[in-house]
């Protein structure tokens, strides 16, 4: 990053309550990318083709920097779960994705809220 400040990446814009809006069918939700909650910073980031995403102009530079980071294969950590293995993660702590499933057998995804 060198001499660049966080302002160059639109961090303030990413904390706006309307940093990005997600539209699916007739539903719309606006969210900040980063939200301070007590001593934690929560992350809400949506990226993909299954929804219409509108990014606020003040958040555009920061949002684009995240997208560029995500599209760089050098930043991936990929692994395949074996049969009967389980992956548990906190969606507010880990930015994650999954690839399409094309194997023989069944894929089971289950959400859990605590």
SULUR-V807285 format. One line per field, one symbol per residue. ss: DSSP state (H for helix, E for strand, - for the rest). burial: b if it has 16 or more other C-alpha atoms within 10 Angstrom, else e. A space follows every 50 residues. Layout:
ss: ???
burial: ???
//
This chain:
ss: -----HHHH-HHHH-----EEEEE--EEEEE--EEEE--EEEE------- -EEEE-HHHHHHHHHHHHHHH-HHH------------------------- --------------
burial: eeeeeeeebbbbbbbbebbbbbeeeeeeebbbbbbeeeeeebbbbbeeee eebebbebbbbbbeeeeeebeeeeeeeeeeeeeeeeeeeeeeeeeeeeee eeeeeeeeeeeeee
//
